Amino acid sequence: AQTVTQSQPEMSVQEAETVTLSCTYDTSENNYYLFWYKQPPSRQMILVIRQEAYKQQNATENRFSVNFQKAAKSFSLKISDSQLGDTAMYFCAFMDQGGSEKLVFGKGTKLTVNP
Amino acid sequence: DSGVTQTPKHLITATGQRVTLRCSPRSGDLSVYWYQQSLDQGLQFLIQYYNGEERAKGNILERFSAQQFPDLHSELNLSSLELGDSALYFCASSVMPYNEQFFGPGTRLTVL
């Protein structure tokens, strides 16, 4: 079974600075998708970014980018120019392509952006 | 706003009772997924429906059941409720298999 590990339960960053959240996963599959979801205090789950395992190019979405290292099974999220609205829980998630479409989530990293 | 709606937002009930949570997917989405978020278990996949048919099952208790109706809305039924069933229940939808899933606002269930 696939597992997702987020080793940083909590992190903090100053407004306008850059922060990187770590995620590692364990799978024997070769084709899969990886996601980062954000859960602000409102509890809404918001998709931040998606990466297909077959793509070598790292995904980017505005201030959010990932560092995908397939061999190392690592998928970190970099947030540039951090804003107060980035304060949230961030969840890394795995989806096996070709198997169940369920998302397997890590336990999350609580990010606080300080003014 | 993801376009996925869930009702009710909050539900408070007693042990032993039965409740129904409702989800309407985004327009055009055929897949509906249910997830449970609790402090001790984190976010866990419960069940998936695709165009009315059950497609995948996760860690769903036998006391829980779900269905997807012809208009594609879905209901999650929780019966013989226990204190440990208190959690945030999310519904998510996607347009086709292996696409990103968009989450509703969740239903917070409190069992007293």
Interface residues (C-beta under 8 A of the other chain):
Chain A: Y33 F35 Y37 S42 R43 Q44 M45 I46 L47 R50 F91 M95 Q97 S100 E101 K102 L103 V104 F105 G106 K107 G108
Chain B: S2 S31 Y33 Y35 G42 L43 Q44 F45 Q48 R55 A56 G58 L88 F90 A92 S94 P97 Y98 E100 Q101 F102 F103 P105 G106 R108
